[in-house]
Amino acid sequence: MINCMIVDDEQHAIDTLVHHVKQTPFLSLVETSTSPMEALHIVSTKKIDLLFLDIQMPEISGLDFIRAMQGKTKVILTTAYSEFAMEGFDLDVVDYLLKPISLPRFLRAVQRAVNLITLANPNINEEPLDDDYIFVKTESKGKMLKINLREIDYIEGMKNYVAIYHNNQKTMALLNMKDLQDRLPRKSFMRVHKSFIVSLRKITAVEGNLIHLANTRAEILLGDTYRADFLETMKNKLL
């Protein structure tokens, strides 16, 4: 998860960006501020990975704000005026957004920032799981098996059982798909077919109606019923 902050002296401009941030699952909004001096204090005391920063503000400009931060966080500039673009890029900003800012353009800028931040901090997008393991009842009477969620590649429904593919193993568990789907963290796992749940972090490619996963040759079918939700989830990662 990437912690972000919005700084703009106009509240309506902040409101637009807040809306866009809420549409982006991997962004966490830490603060907003209409005062650049207050914002400088917040940036110096809290973990902010990405800053959406207006250029023309009272007290100090956005460009002076960047100089004062001395590279502490990545910056996407927001402004109604294009003439500051070159100076902004000289200060190593990630991108330059002209108001009014559309969601598609916002997402392209954010993805560019994510790529840069991830290069510097490879583990930043690894979301902590509320429960990092589950216990399941297996085919063997009285036997329960602990399965680490990060090791799960995908799950296949088989009538009264599910097959859990994890860590190069296949575990048959006495569960139904709906109960297991409700138990798994939604930001990490997604049902893509009536018979399949996949780990989103294990997806390597989508080809037509087939989903390819790391560590397995299995090709998971993307069902028509689940296609729209799946593509909506994936579009935030699309360049």
C-alpha positions as CSV (number, residue, x, y, z in Angstrom):
1,M,0.0,0.0,0.0
2,I,1.3,3.4,-0.9
3,N,0.6,6.3,1.5
4,C,-0.3,9.5,-0.2
5,M,-1.1,13.1,0.6
6,I,-2.9,15.9,-1.3
7,V,-1.8,19.6,-1.0
8,D,-3.8,22.3,-2.7
9,D,-5.1,25.7,-1.6
10,E,-8.4,25.0,-3.3
11,Q,-10.8,22.5,-1.6
12,H,-12.6,21.6,-4.8
13,A,-9.3,20.5,-6.3
14,I,-8.6,18.4,-3.3
15,D,-12.1,16.8,-3.5
16,T,-11.4,15.7,-7.1
17,L,-8.2,14.0,-6.1
18,V,-9.7,12.4,-3.1
19,H,-12.3,10.8,-5.4
20,H,-9.6,9.5,-7.6
21,V,-7.6,8.1,-4.7
22,K,-10.6,6.3,-3.4
23,Q,-11.0,4.6,-6.8
24,T,-7.4,3.3,-6.6
25,P,-7.1,0.3,-4.3
26,F,-3.3,0.5,-3.7
27,L,-3.4,4.1,-2.5
28,S,-4.0,5.0,1.1
29,L,-4.8,8.7,1.7
30,V,-3.0,9.8,4.9
31,E,-3.8,13.6,4.9
32,T,-5.1,16.5,2.8
33,S,-4.1,20.1,3.4
34,T,-4.8,23.6,2.0
35,S,-1.8,25.0,3.8
36,P,1.7,24.3,2.3
37,M,3.4,25.2,5.7
38,E,1.2,22.7,7.5
39,A,1.8,20.1,4.8
40,L,5.6,20.5,5.2
41,H,5.3,19.6,8.8
42,I,3.1,16.6,8.0
43,V,5.6,15.3,5.4
44,S,8.4,15.6,7.9
45,T,6.6,13.7,10.6
46,K,4.6,11.0,8.8
47,K,5.4,8.3,6.2
48,I,4.2,9.8,2.9
49,D,5.3,7.9,-0.2
50,L,3.5,10.1,-2.8
51,L,2.5,13.7,-2.8
52,F,-0.1,15.3,-5.1
53,L,1.1,18.9,-5.0
54,D,-0.4,22.1,-6.5
55,I,2.1,24.6,-7.8
56,Q,0.5,28.0,-7.2
57,M,-0.3,28.4,-3.5
58,P,0.0,31.1,-0.9
59,E,3.0,31.2,1.5
60,I,5.2,29.1,-0.7
61,S,4.9,27.7,-4.2
62,G,4.8,24.0,-5.0
63,L,8.2,24.2,-6.6
64,D,9.7,25.8,-3.4
65,F,7.9,23.1,-1.4
66,I,9.7,20.4,-3.4
67,R,13.1,22.1,-2.8
68,A,12.3,22.3,1.0
69,M,11.5,18.6,1.1
70,Q,14.9,17.6,-0.3
71,G,13.7,14.5,-2.0
72,K,11.8,13.0,1.0
73,T,8.9,11.8,-1.1
74,K,7.8,11.3,-4.7
75,V,5.8,14.2,-6.2
76,I,3.0,14.5,-8.8
77,L,2.4,18.2,-9.6
78,T,-1.1,19.4,-10.2
79,T,-1.9,22.8,-11.8
80,A,-4.0,24.7,-14.2
81,Y,-0.9,26.1,-15.9
82,S,1.4,24.3,-18.2
83,E,4.3,26.8,-18.2
84,F,5.8,25.3,-15.1
85,A,6.2,21.8,-16.5
86,M,9.9,22.0,-17.4
87,E,11.0,23.4,-14.1
88,G,9.0,20.7,-12.3
89,F,10.7,17.9,-14.2
90,D,14.1,19.6,-13.4
91,L,13.1,18.9,-9.8
92,D,12.6,15.2,-10.6
93,V,8.8,15.1,-10.2
94,V,7.1,11.9,-11.3
95,D,4.5,13.6,-13.5
96,Y,2.6,16.8,-14.2
97,L,-1.2,16.8,-14.2
98,L,-3.2,19.6,-15.8
99,K,-6.5,20.5,-14.2
100,P,-9.2,19.4,-14.6
101,I,-7.7,15.9,-13.9
102,S,-9.4,12.9,-15.4
103,L,-9.3,9.5,-13.7
104,P,-7.5,7.8,-16.6
105,R,-4.8,10.4,-16.7
106,F,-4.5,10.3,-12.9
107,L,-4.1,6.5,-13.0
108,R,-1.3,6.7,-15.6
109,A,0.6,9.2,-13.4
110,V,0.0,7.1,-10.3
111,Q,1.3,3.9,-12.0
112,R,4.4,5.7,-13.1
113,A,4.9,6.7,-9.4
114,V,4.3,3.1,-8.2
115,N,6.9,1.8,-10.6
116,L,9.5,4.2,-9.2
117,I,8.6,3.7,-5.6
118,T,8.5,-0.1,-6.0
119,L,12.0,-0.1,-7.5
120,A,13.3,1.7,-4.4
121,N,11.1,-0.4,-2.0
122,P,10.4,-3.8,-3.5
123,N,8.1,-4.9,-0.6
124,I,5.9,-1.7,-0.5
125,N,3.0,-3.2,-2.3
126,E,2.8,-6.4,-0.3
127,E,-0.3,-6.0,1.7
128,P,-0.3,-7.5,5.2
129,L,-3.0,-10.1,5.5
130,D,-5.2,-9.9,8.5
131,D,-4.8,-13.7,9.0
132,D,-1.8,-15.1,7.2
133,Y,-2.9,-18.7,7.3
134,I,-5.9,-20.9,7.5
135,F,-6.6,-24.4,8.9
136,V,-8.6,-26.7,6.7
137,K,-10.2,-30.1,7.3
138,T,-8.7,-32.6,4.9
139,E,-9.8,-35.9,3.4
140,S,-8.2,-37.8,6.3
141,K,-10.6,-38.1,9.2
142,G,-9.7,-35.9,12.1
143,K,-6.8,-34.2,10.3
144,M,-6.5,-30.4,9.9
145,L,-3.8,-28.8,7.8
146,K,-2.3,-25.3,8.2
147,I,-1.9,-23.5,4.9
148,N,-0.1,-20.2,4.5
149,L,-2.1,-17.8,2.4
150,R,1.0,-16.4,0.6
151,E,1.7,-19.9,-0.7
152,I,-1.7,-20.5,-2.3
153,D,-1.6,-20.3,-6.1
154,Y,-5.3,-21.1,-6.8
155,I,-8.3,-23.1,-5.6
156,E,-10.5,-25.4,-7.6
157,G,-14.0,-26.3,-6.6
158,M,-15.0,-30.0,-6.8
159,K,-18.6,-30.5,-5.5
160,N,-18.3,-30.9,-1.8
161,Y,-14.5,-30.4,-1.7
162,V,-12.1,-27.8,-2.9
163,A,-8.6,-28.5,-4.1
164,I,-6.1,-26.0,-2.8
165,Y,-2.9,-25.7,-4.8
166,H,-0.1,-24.3,-2.7
167,N,3.7,-24.6,-2.4
168,N,3.8,-27.3,-5.1
169,Q,1.1,-29.3,-3.3
170,K,-2.5,-30.1,-3.8
171,T,-4.7,-30.3,-0.6
172,M,-8.2,-31.6,-0.8
173,A,-10.4,-29.8,1.9
174,L,-14.0,-30.4,3.0
175,L,-15.3,-26.9,2.1
176,N,-17.4,-25.2,-0.5
177,M,-16.2,-22.4,-2.7
178,K,-18.6,-19.8,-1.2
179,D,-17.4,-20.4,2.4
180,L,-13.8,-20.3,1.4
181,Q,-14.2,-17.2,-0.8
182,D,-15.8,-15.3,2.1
183,R,-12.9,-16.4,4.4
184,L,-10.1,-15.2,2.1
185,P,-8.9,-11.5,2.1
186,R,-10.5,-9.9,-0.9
187,K,-7.5,-7.7,-1.8
188,S,-5.4,-10.8,-2.3
189,F,-7.8,-13.5,-3.7
190,M,-10.5,-13.3,-6.3
191,R,-13.1,-15.7,-7.7
192,V,-12.7,-15.7,-11.5
193,H,-14.9,-18.7,-12.4
194,K,-17.6,-20.8,-10.7
195,S,-14.8,-23.4,-10.2
196,F,-11.7,-21.2,-9.5
197,I,-10.4,-18.7,-7.0
198,V,-6.9,-17.2,-7.8
199,S,-4.2,-15.4,-5.8
200,L,-4.0,-12.0,-7.5
201,R,-0.3,-11.7,-6.6
202,K,0.4,-14.9,-8.6
203,I,-1.1,-13.8,-11.9
204,T,1.6,-13.4,-14.6
205,A,-0.6,-12.9,-17.7
206,V,-4.1,-12.8,-19.0
207,E,-4.7,-14.1,-22.5
208,G,-8.2,-14.0,-23.8
209,N,-10.3,-16.0,-21.3
210,L,-7.2,-17.7,-19.8
211,I,-5.3,-16.6,-16.6
212,H,-1.7,-17.7,-16.3
213,L,-0.2,-18.1,-12.8
214,A,3.4,-18.2,-11.5
215,N,4.8,-21.5,-10.2
216,T,2.2,-23.6,-12.1
217,R,1.4,-24.6,-15.7
218,A,-2.3,-24.5,-15.0
219,E,-4.4,-22.2,-17.1
220,I,-7.3,-20.8,-15.2
221,L,-10.5,-20.1,-17.1
222,L,-12.0,-16.7,-16.7
223,G,-15.8,-17.1,-16.5
224,D,-18.2,-14.7,-18.3
225,T,-20.0,-14.0,-15.0
226,Y,-16.8,-12.9,-13.3
227,R,-15.1,-11.1,-16.2
228,A,-16.3,-7.6,-15.6
229,D,-15.3,-7.5,-11.9
230,F,-11.9,-9.1,-12.7
231,L,-11.2,-6.6,-15.5
232,E,-12.2,-3.7,-13.2
233,T,-9.8,-4.9,-10.6
234,M,-7.0,-5.4,-13.2
235,K,-7.4,-2.0,-14.9
236,N,-5.8,-0.1,-12.0
237,K,-2.6,-2.0,-12.9
238,L,-2.9,-1.3,-16.6
239,L,-0.4,0.9,-18.3
